[in-house]
Amino acid sequence: MSLATTIFGRYPLMSRFLIWVLMPIIGMLIYIYFSATRSLPPQVESRSVQHISSKVVVARDINGVANITGEVADDVYFATGFVHAQDRLWQLEVQRRMVYGKLSEIFGRSQLNTDIWIRTLGIYEAAERAWPHLSQEAKASLQAYTAGINEFIATDPTLPPEFTLLGIKPSTWTPIDSLAWAKMFALNLSNGMWSDLRRFAALQKFDEQTVEQLFPKYPKDSPVTVRKEELLPPESIAGLLDIRQTLSSDYGIGGEYVGSNAWVVAAKYTTQGVPILANDPHLGLQIPSLWYTLTQSSDALNAKGMSLVGLPIVVFGQNTKIAWGGTNMMADTQDLFVEQVNPENPKQYWDGEKWHPFDVRTEQIFVKPDFPAFLREPLKPVEVKIRKTHRGPIISDVVDSFHDQPISLRWTALDDEDTTYEAFYQLNYANNWQQFKDALKLYVAPTINMLYADEQNIGYVAAGRVPVRNKGTGNLPFPANDGFHWLGYIPFEDMPTSFNPDSGLIVSANNKIIGDDYPYFLSHDWAQPYRAIRIEEMLMNKLAEDGELDMEDMRTIQADQLNLGALLLKRVLTELLNGDADIGDTLSVVRDWNGEMTQDSVAATLFINWIRHIRQTIYQDELSAYWNQSSKKQHLEFLVQGVSYQQLLTLISSDRDQSWCDDINTEQLEDCRMIVKQALQESLKELTRLMGSDIEEWQWGKVQHAYYTHTPFSEVNILDSLFERSIHSGGSPNTINVASGQFTESDGYKQNFGAGFRQLIQLGAGPARHLYMNSTGQSGNVLSQHYDDMIKPFNRVEYFDLTGTESNEQGLSVLTLLPETNPHLDGKK
C-alpha cells in the first residue's frame, strides 16, 4: 500500500479538503501571481497613441518616480494620465466608484450606506456643475489626462490582481471624475458638520458646564435654544456619525484635526541665502498613498512634486520660479439647517418667503450579493430618494430615525462655481507672489493655508471660501429660517495673508491663524498649538545656536517626536501621586521622561496609556449614563479621547471643584488623586496583558504600529497579509512627526493617521534642492518593487532627491509615447 493511499485512508476529510479546496486555491493564487506580474510596466517601451501632438518621454528613476518630458503641456498631462493608470489603476477604479456612489457594486452591502451618503451629498453632480466655470486651458488639461488614462485601459493590459480577484474590469475615466475626486479631497479636510453634530449631541443631554469641558472652544454665549426643542434624536445623530466612522476607517476620509505641517524660512536665515519651504500633509494612512511623485516638463510647464492620483497637476511642489505647500485651515465651511416642512404638504419646505417644493430625485444602487456571490441570486437594486433644498442636500434622509425632521447641509464645495481645480492649475504656471495670489483667488474648497517661497521671498495666503453668517457661528444645527443664513463669503482681500514678515519665519500646523480682533469668524476647531509651538521653538533655537538654517535642520524638525503638551501634564500627574510606594517605580520612569515619543521609549507608552485611562475614568460614568447603547459607544469614546491635555490639566489641578473626578455610579466620593491612581493601575494591568510583565518590553514602537490599509483586502483574511503593510512607529497626535490612531486590546495602538509625504524645497540656480519621500511607494501594484519600498525610509525620515542629483542610470525604465497622428488640439500651452 502506498504512502498516499495510507494517508488518504486515515484522513479522508483532510484529504478531500486538500484536493478540492486547498490545492485549487493555491493553484489559483499561483496563476494570478504569474499573470499579474505582466501587469507591471515594461522596462523599455515605445507606443504609438492618439491624442498627443508630439513625442513624450517618461523616464522612471530608480525609485519609480516618473519624469515626464514633452513639447507641449497637454501632451505631458496625457502622459501623466497614462502613467497614473499604469501604476495606480486599481486606485483610480476605487476613487471613481467612490465619487459615483458605486462601491456596493463590487464590495457588497457593507458599503451601501457610504454610497447613499455620497449620492446624497451630490459630489458628482456638483463636479458637473463646476465644469463650465473652468478656463479652456484647465479643461484641456483634464481632457488630456482623461485621454491618457483611457488610452492605457484601451491597450487591454494585464490588470492588477485586485481586478482579477474581484472579477471586474476597469471603467473609463472622464474629466468630471477628476473634479469629483477633488471634491472628495475637500470632504476629507472638512470637519465642520461632524463637529456640529457632536456639539449638538452633548447639548441635548448635558449641562453647560459639561459641554464646556468637552468642547472648551465652544463659546459660552452661543445660543442653545435648539437643545431645548429636542429637534434631533440621539440615535439619529449616532447614525450620521456612523457614516463618518466608516469613511474614516475604510477609506481614510476625514478625522480629527486632519491637516499638516508647513513652514517657510526667509533667505536671511538660511545657509545658502535662499528661502526653504517644508511641508508634510497629514491624512489617513493607506496603501497605495494618495500621492504620486513626478516631474513635468514642456515648453511652458516645469513642475515637480506631489500629484494627487486622479488629477493631472502638481498639487504641492514647485516650478522653476516658486514653491508652495499647504495645510488644512480648519475653517468651518459646513453648516447644518433644520428645515421647516409644510404641515399641509410634506413635499414642501419654507424657503424664507414661501413654501417651496423639495428638489427630489430617485437613484438606483446595485449591490453585490454576499460571498460567494456566484452562488447567490442577484439582489434587487436599492432605490434611494434624495431630497435637496436651495441650501443643499437633506443629509438626514440617510438615517431612518430622523423621520420627518429634514436637516440640510450648506457646504462651499457644493457651490456651482467651484474653481478650485483652476486655482491649482494656475499655481503650476505662477512666476511670482502676485500670480500666486491671483491663482488662489479662484480657490474654493477645502480652505487651506498656502505657504510660498521663491528665490528671495516668503509668504502665506489663507485660501478658500469662508462663509459670512447673518448670526451665530454655525457650530450647531440651527433652524433654517431664524436668521442663521449665509450672507456671502469673506472677501479674498480680507483673508489673512503675510509677505516677508520681520520674523523671517511663517509656521502653519492647523493652529489658530489670526487673533481675536479679526472681524470675521473662521473656526472653533483649531488644532492644539503644540506642533506649531515646537516648530517655532526648534527654528529659533537653531538660529540662536548657529545663526542660520539648512535643509538638514528642516529634516531634523520633520523627524521631531517631542510631545510638548505632555511635559507639564506628566509633572502634575507624578507630583499628585508622589509618595505612593506601590507605584513608585512606574512614577519614576514617567517623572524622568523627556517627552520624546520615540520607538524605544517605555515612558512614552506608560504616559499615553495612562492618559487614555484617565480620560475614560473621569468622563465615562457621566456620559454612559445618558448614551450607553452599544451602537453609540464608538462616538462616546471619540468624545472622551478628544479631551485635550490642557483640559485634563485644568480638571485635575483644580483645588476648588473636583466633582468631575467623582464616579456618580458609586457611593464613595472620589477625588482626582484617587481617579488618577486608579487609571494608572488599570493601565499597568492592561499593558501587562498586552505586552507581558517585563516593563522593558513596553517600548512605544512595539505597542504602536502604523497600518497602511488596502481597499478592500485589509478586511479579507489571508489577503490582508498580502496587500496591507504595517511598521513599528513612534510619535503622537501632538508631535511634529505626527501619529494618531486607536487602541485595541489585541494589537495595541494602531496608527491610522499620519504624514502622507514629506517635502523640503529650496529654489535657486546654484543651491536648488528638492527632497521628498512618499509614505508607501510609487506603485499601487502589490507585485511591484515600488509598492512598499518607501515605507521604511519614510519611517526613518529619510529623503530622496527630486532635483536630478541622484543617479537614474540604475533601474531606469523609459516609456516613449509617439503620436499616431498630429491633430491640432485647442487650448494647448
WOTAMO-V68999 format. One line per field, one symbol per residue. phi: phi as a letter, one per 30 degrees, with the letter a starting at -180 (. if undefined). psi: psi as a letter, one per 40 degrees, with the letter a starting at -180 (. if undefined). burial: b if it has 9 or more other C-alpha atoms within 8 Angstrom, else e. Layout:
# WOTAMO-V68999
phi: ???
psi: ???
burial: ???
This chain:
# WOTAMO-V68999
phi: .dddddddddbddddddddccddddddddddddddddddddddbbbbdbdibcadbcccdddciddccbbdbdddddedddddedecbddddddddddddibdddccjddcddddddddddiedddddddeddddddddddddddddddddddddhdddededddcibcdcdcbededdddddddddeccceddddddddddddccddddddddbdddddcddbddeddhdcdedddddddddeddddddbicikdhdaacaabcdedccddibebcbabdcbddabdddcbdabbbadccbbakcccejbdcddblacdcbbbbbbddiddcbbcbddccddcaddbbdcjbadbdddbbcbccdbdddddddccdeddedcbcccbcddlddddddcdddhccdccccbddcddcdcededdededcdcadddddddddddcaddbdccbabdbbbabbdcjdcdccdaibicbdcedccicddclbeeedcdeaabhdedibbbbbidecadddddcdcaccddedddddddddddddddddciabbddddddddddbdddddddddddddddcejdddbdddeddddddcidcddcdddddeddddddddedddcddddddcbcdddcddddddddddddedddddddcddcbcddddddcbddcdcddddddeddddddddddddcjdddddddedcccbdccdcccddcceiddddcdbbaebciadcceddababcbdccidcdbbldcabbbbbdkdcdebbcaaddbldcccedddcdbdcddddddhcbccccjdddcddidcbccccddbbddcdidd
psi: hiddddddddgddddddddecddddddddddddddddeeihidhhhhhiieieihhhhhhaeeehhhhhididddddddddddddddfddddddddddddffddddeaededdddddddddfdddddddddeeiiddddddddddddddddddeefihiidddddefiiiiiiiddddddddddddddeheddddddddddddddiidddddddgdehhdeiifddddefdhidddddddddddddddddefhiihfhbiiiiihideeidefhihhihgihiihihiidihhiihhadehgiibhihheieihdhbiaediiiiiihdeihehihhhihiheegeeiiheddihhiihhihihhhhhiihhdeeiiiihihhhhhiiiedaigddedhdedbfghhihhhdeeidfhfdddddddddeieadddddddedehdiiiihhiihaediiihhhiihhihidiiefeihihdffeeiieaihiddeihihhfiddeihhhfeiheiieeheihdiefiiieddddddddddddddddeeiiaddddddddehfhgdedddddddddddehehdeeddddddddeheehfidehdddddddddddddddddddddddddgeideeddddddddeehiddddddddehedhfddehheeidihiidddddddddddddddddddeiehdeefideddhhhhgihheeeehiddddddiiiiiiaiideidgihiaihiddeahhhehahdiiihhhiidcehihiihidcidiehdeieedeeedddddefiiiheeedihedhehihhhhihdagihhiei.
burial: eeeeebbbeeebeebbbbbebbbbeeeeeeebbebbeebbeeeeeeeebebbbbbbbbbbbbebbbbbbbbbbbbbbbbbbbbbbbbbbbbbbbbbbbbbbbbbbbbbbebbbbbbbbbbebbbebbebbbeebeebbbbbbbbbbbbbbbbbeeeeebbbebbeeeeebeebebbbbbbbbbbbbbbbbbbbbbbbbbbbbbbeeeeeebbebebebeeeeeeebbeeeeebeebbbbbbebbebbbeebbbbbebbbbbbbbbbbebbeeebbbbbbbbbbbbbbbbebbbbbbbbbbbbbbbbbbbbbbbbbbbbbebbbbbbbbbbbbbbbbbbbbbbeeeeebbbbeeebeebeeeeeebbbbbeeebeeeeeeeeeebebbbbeebbbbbbbbeebeebbbbbbbbbbbeebbbbbbbbbbbbbbbeebbbebbbbbbbbbbbbbbbbbbbbbbbbbbbbbbbbebebbbbbbbbeebbeeeebeeeebeeeebbeebbbbbbbbeeeeeeeeeeeeebbbebbbbebbbebbeebbeeeebbbeebbbebbbbbbbbbbbebbbbbbeebeeeeeebeebebbbebebbbbbebbbbbbbebbbbbbbbbbbbbbbbeebbeeebbebbbebbbebebebbbebbeeeeebebbbbeeeeeebbbbebbbebbebbbebbbebbbeeeebbbbbbbbbbbbbbbebbeeeebbbebbbeebbbbbebbbbbbbbeeeeebbbbbbbbbbbbbbbbbeeeebbbbbbbbbbbbbbbbbebbbbbbebbeebebebbbeeeebeeebbbbbbbbeeeeeeeebe
